[in-house]
Amino acid sequence: MSHKIISPAKPIAELSLLNLSVILNSNENTEHKFQSDSSIFIGIVLEAAATFSREINGDFKTADVQAGDIFITPPTSNVHWRIKGKINCASLCIRKEYIASVAASIGMLASHDLTFKGVFKYRDPLLEALFNVIVERVASADAPSILYIETMARALCIHLLHTLLEKPAEHHHFQKTLTAKRIDVLRSFVLSNMDKKISTGMLAEQACVSKFHFCRLFKRTLSMTPQQFVRRCRLDRARALVQGTNQSVTEIAYSCGFATQSHFSQQFRESFGLSPRQMRGKILQDAQLTIFDLMEEKQFYAQEKQAIDITRLKVDLLVD
């Protein structure tokens, strides 16, 4: 991260982060040609007494500008702009990959076309308010709050996704449920972190969606909350250990993420109708009964075989 005041005489500053950069500058009677990269470029006029002309991929527009006017340059565009007069403005450059991650977090599918309109002298009170908050933080003499700026930038991206896509957001297909593959990923994550506290936020990160949207998707998909799912995974694992190992109940409780043995036993009984010890005792009893049944069956077949052999001997004697 870098943060510096370019000139003490002018309210000009620059902030560069991993996914976005903010520049406050002053332009007077200037002209510039360039090709934009894969980022989306948003400019807002802070103060002006000027005429602004812009040509994007052959589309030429010109107008007198004033504070609050917004200009958006789509990624990978050939741009030529000219200023007659003086403009103080702020520019926000956001990486396309970051916008894609924000789109995924609100449930937009990866196949969506995230092409934005190249707007000119655009007005949007909410977009302007979010932009001004970011500008104030960057221009402040104090070190800016990175988390605050990134949160505002995220909100700004969400607003752009709903208002300025070439294909409007309401025409996009939003993810309505979690896929079976994603549920398997979540189950594997829980099973690999049994001895840790697993929050809903951690699960949302694994699903690559926002926490709020994740909770709705999860409930719609499995008819249970994420924490009920975690509890079910812990108890299913504990039951397998009770039935298939000689580990003590205490060891099983702690290895499956339960704080105390009593809490584990209570949750276990509520789910399976038996305490861990009762289930293990029943398994041993069933095993003993199975062995007894096998022994009785073996004895029965031995007696049957003996009777058959005697019958055959009698038949042989009669024949002789």
C-alpha positions in Angstrom: 0.0 0.0 0.0 1.2 3.5 -0.7 -0.3 6.8 0.4 1.2 10.2 -0.4 0.2 13.8 -0.9 1.3 14.8 -4.3 1.3 18.5 -3.7 0.5 20.3 -0.4 -1.0 23.2 -2.4 -3.7 21.0 -4.0 -6.0 18.4 -2.6 -4.3 15.6 -4.7 -3.6 12.2 -3.3 -3.1 8.6 -4.4 -3.9 5.3 -2.8 -2.9 1.9 -4.3 -4.3 -1.3 -3.0 -4.3 -4.9 -4.3 -7.6 -4.7 -6.1 -8.1 -1.0 -6.7 -6.4 2.4 -6.8 -7.8 5.9 -6.2 -6.2 9.0 -7.6 -7.2 12.6 -6.9 -5.9 15.0 -9.5 -6.3 18.4 -11.2 -6.2 18.8 -15.0 -6.2 22.0 -17.0 -6.2 22.2 -20.8 -4.8 18.8 -21.2 -5.1 15.9 -23.7 -4.4 12.2 -23.4 -4.5 9.1 -25.5 -4.2 5.6 -24.1 -5.6 2.1 -24.2 -7.2 0.9 -21.0 -6.2 -2.4 -19.5 -8.5 -5.1 -18.1 -9.6 -2.8 -15.2 -12.7 -0.7 -15.1 -12.0 3.1 -14.8 -14.4 5.4 -13.1 -14.0 9.1 -12.9 -16.1 11.7 -10.9 -15.9 15.4 -11.3 -15.2 17.2 -7.9 -15.0 20.7 -9.3 -15.0 22.1 -12.8 -15.2 25.0 -15.2 -14.4 23.2 -18.4 -15.5 21.3 -21.5 -14.6 17.6 -21.5 -14.4 15.6 -24.8 -13.9 11.8 -24.9 -13.6 9.3 -27.7 -13.9 5.6 -26.9 -13.4 3.1 -29.8 -14.6 5.7 -32.3 -17.6 7.0 -30.2 -17.0 10.8 -29.7 -18.8 12.9 -27.1 -18.3 16.3 -25.6 -20.0 18.4 -22.9 -19.6 21.1 -20.3 -19.0 19.3 -17.0 -19.9 20.0 -13.4 -19.4 18.6 -10.0 -21.0 15.1 -9.6 -20.7 14.1 -13.3 -19.5 10.5 -13.6 -17.6 8.9 -16.5 -16.9 5.2 -16.8 -14.3 3.7 -19.2 -14.8 0.0 -19.9 -11.8 -2.4 -19.9 -9.6 -2.8 -23.0 -10.8 0.4 -24.8 -9.0 2.9 -27.0 -9.5 6.2 -25.3 -8.8 9.8 -26.3 -9.9 12.6 -24.0 -9.4 16.4 -24.1 -10.0 19.0 -21.4 -10.6 22.8 -22.2 -10.5 24.6 -18.8 -9.8 23.1 -15.4 -11.2 20.0 -13.8 -10.5 18.6 -10.3 -11.5 15.0 -10.3 -11.2 11.6 -8.6 -10.5 8.4 -10.5 -11.1 4.9 -9.3 -9.5 1.9 -11.1 -10.9 -1.5 -10.2 -9.4 -4.8 -11.4 -11.8 -6.9 -13.4 -10.9 -10.0 -11.4 -12.1 -8.2 -8.2 -15.4 -7.3 -9.8 -15.8 -10.9 -10.9 -15.2 -12.1 -7.3 -17.8 -9.6 -6.0 -20.3 -10.8 -8.6 -19.8 -14.4 -7.4 -20.2 -13.4 -3.8 -23.7 -12.0 -4.5 -24.7 -15.2 -6.4 -24.0 -14.2 -10.0 -22.8 -17.2 -12.0 -19.3 -17.3 -13.5 -20.8 -17.4 -17.0 -22.2 -13.9 -16.7 -21.0 -11.3 -19.1 -19.6 -8.5 -16.8 -19.2 -5.9 -19.6 -20.0 -2.4 -18.3 -21.5 0.5 -20.2 -19.1 3.3 -21.1 -21.2 6.1 -19.6 -20.5 9.8 -20.2 -21.7 12.6 -17.9 -23.7 10.1 -15.9 -25.7 11.0 -12.7 -26.3 8.5 -9.9 -26.7 9.9 -6.3 -25.8 6.6 -4.6 -22.7 6.1 -6.8 -21.7 9.7 -6.2 -22.2 9.3 -2.4 -20.1 6.1 -2.2 -17.4 7.7 -4.4 -17.3 10.9 -2.3 -16.8 8.8 0.9 -13.8 7.1 -0.6 -12.4 10.4 -1.9 -12.7 12.0 1.6 -10.8 9.1 3.2 -8.0 9.2 0.6 -7.7 13.0 0.8 -7.6 13.0 4.6 -4.3 14.0 6.2 -4.6 11.0 8.4 -3.7 7.5 7.3 -6.8 6.1 5.5 -8.6 3.1 6.9 -8.0 0.4 4.3 -10.8 -1.8 5.5 -13.3 1.1 5.3 -12.2 2.1 1.8 -12.4 -1.5 0.6 -15.8 -1.9 2.1 -17.1 1.2 0.3 -15.5 0.1 -2.9 -17.2 -3.3 -2.6 -20.5 -1.6 -2.1 -19.8 0.6 -5.1 -19.0 -2.6 -7.2 -22.3 -4.2 -6.2 -24.2 -1.1 -7.2 -22.4 -1.0 -10.6 -23.3 -4.7 -11.2 -26.9 -4.0 -10.6 -27.1 -0.7 -12.6 -24.5 -0.4 -15.4 -23.9 -3.8 -17.0 -24.5 -4.0 -20.7 -26.8 -6.9 -19.9 -28.8 -5.7 -16.9 -28.5 -7.7 -13.7 -32.1 -8.6 -13.6 -31.6 -10.6 -16.8 -28.8 -12.6 -15.3 -29.3 -16.0 -13.7 -28.4 -15.9 -10.1 -27.3 -19.0 -8.2 -30.4 -20.4 -6.4 -28.9 -23.4 -4.6 -25.6 -24.9 -3.7 -24.4 -27.7 -6.1 -23.7 -31.2 -4.8 -20.0 -30.7 -5.6 -20.0 -27.6 -3.4 -21.7 -29.4 -0.6 -19.1 -32.1 -0.8 -16.4 -29.4 -0.6 -18.0 -28.0 2.6 -18.4 -31.5 4.1 -14.7 -32.3 3.4 -13.7 -28.9 5.0 -15.7 -29.7 8.2 -14.3 -33.2 8.5 -10.8 -31.9 8.0 -11.3 -29.3 10.7 -13.2 -31.3 13.3 -11.1 -30.1 16.2 -11.6 -26.4 15.4 -14.4 -24.0 15.8 -16.0 -23.6 12.3 -17.9 -20.4 11.7 -20.5 -19.7 9.1 -18.2 -17.1 7.6 -15.5 -19.8 7.1 -18.0 -22.0 5.3 -19.1 -19.1 3.1 -15.5 -18.5 2.1 -15.3 -22.2 1.0 -18.5 -21.7 -1.1 -17.1 -18.4 -2.6 -20.2 -16.4 -1.8 -21.0 -13.7 0.8 -22.1 -14.8 4.2 -25.6 -13.4 3.9 -26.2 -15.0 0.5 -24.6 -18.3 1.6 -27.0 -18.7 4.5 -30.0 -18.3 2.2 -28.6 -20.7 -0.4 -27.7 -23.2 2.3 -31.1 -23.2 3.9 -32.8 -23.5 0.5 -30.5 -26.4 -0.5 -30.4 -28.6 2.6 -33.3 -27.3 4.7 -31.0 -26.6 7.6 -28.7 -23.8 8.8 -24.9 -24.0 8.2 -24.3 -24.6 11.9 -26.8 -27.4 12.0 -24.8 -28.9 9.1 -21.6 -28.7 11.0 -23.2 -30.3 14.0 -24.6 -33.1 11.9 -21.1 -33.7 10.3 -19.5 -33.8 13.8 -22.1 -36.3 15.2 -22.0 -38.6 12.1 -18.2 -38.7 12.5 -18.6 -39.4 16.2 -21.1 -42.2 15.6 -18.6 -43.9 13.2 -15.9 -43.7 15.8 -18.2 -45.1 18.5 -19.2 -48.0 16.3 -15.9 -48.7 14.7 -13.1 -47.9 17.2 -12.1 -48.5 20.8 -11.5 -44.8 21.5 -13.0 -43.6 24.7 -16.1 -41.4 24.7 -14.0 -38.5 26.0 -11.4 -38.9 23.2 -14.2 -39.0 20.6 -15.9 -35.9 22.0 -12.8 -33.8 21.8 -11.6 -35.1 18.4 -15.0 -34.2 17.0 -15.0 -30.6 18.3 -17.3 -30.9 21.4 -16.2 -28.8 24.3 -17.2 -31.3 27.0 -18.1 -35.0 27.2 -21.5 -34.2 28.8 -22.4 -31.8 26.0 -21.3 -34.4 23.4 -23.4 -37.2 25.1 -26.4 -34.9 25.2 -26.2 -34.0 21.5 -25.5 -37.6 20.6 -28.6 -38.9 22.5 -30.8 -36.2 20.9 -29.7 -37.3 17.5 -29.5 -41.1 17.7 -31.8 -41.9 20.7 -28.9 -43.5 22.6 -25.9 -42.2 24.5 -22.4 -43.1 23.1 -21.9 -45.8 25.7 -25.4 -47.2 25.2 -24.8 -47.4 21.5 -21.4 -49.1 22.0 -23.0 -51.6 24.5 -25.8 -52.4 22.1 -23.2 -53.1 19.4 -21.3 -55.5 21.7 -24.6 -57.2 22.7 -25.7 -57.5 19.1 -22.3 -59.0 18.2 -22.5 -61.5 21.1 -26.0 -62.5 20.0 -24.8 -62.9 16.4 -22.0 -65.2 17.6 -24.5 -67.2 19.7 -26.8 -67.4 16.7 -24.0 -68.7 14.6 -23.0 -71.3 17.1 -26.6 -72.5 17.4 -26.9 -72.6 13.6 -23.6 -74.5 13.4 -24.9 -77.0 16.0 -28.2 -77.3 14.2 -26.5 -78.1 10.9 -24.2 -80.6 12.6 -27.2 -82.5 14.0 -28.9 -82.4 10.7 -25.8 -83.8 9.0 -25.6 -86.6 11.6 -29.3 -87.5 11.1 -28.7 -87.6 7.3 -25.7 -89.8 7.7 -27.7 -92.3 10.0 -30.5 -92.4 7.4 -28.0 -93.1 4.6 -26.4 -96.0 6.7 -29.8 -97.6 7.3 -30.7 -97.4 3.6 -27.3 -99.0 2.8 -28.0 -101.9 5.2 -31.5 -102.5 3.8 -30.1 -102.6 0.3 -27.4 -105.1 1.3 
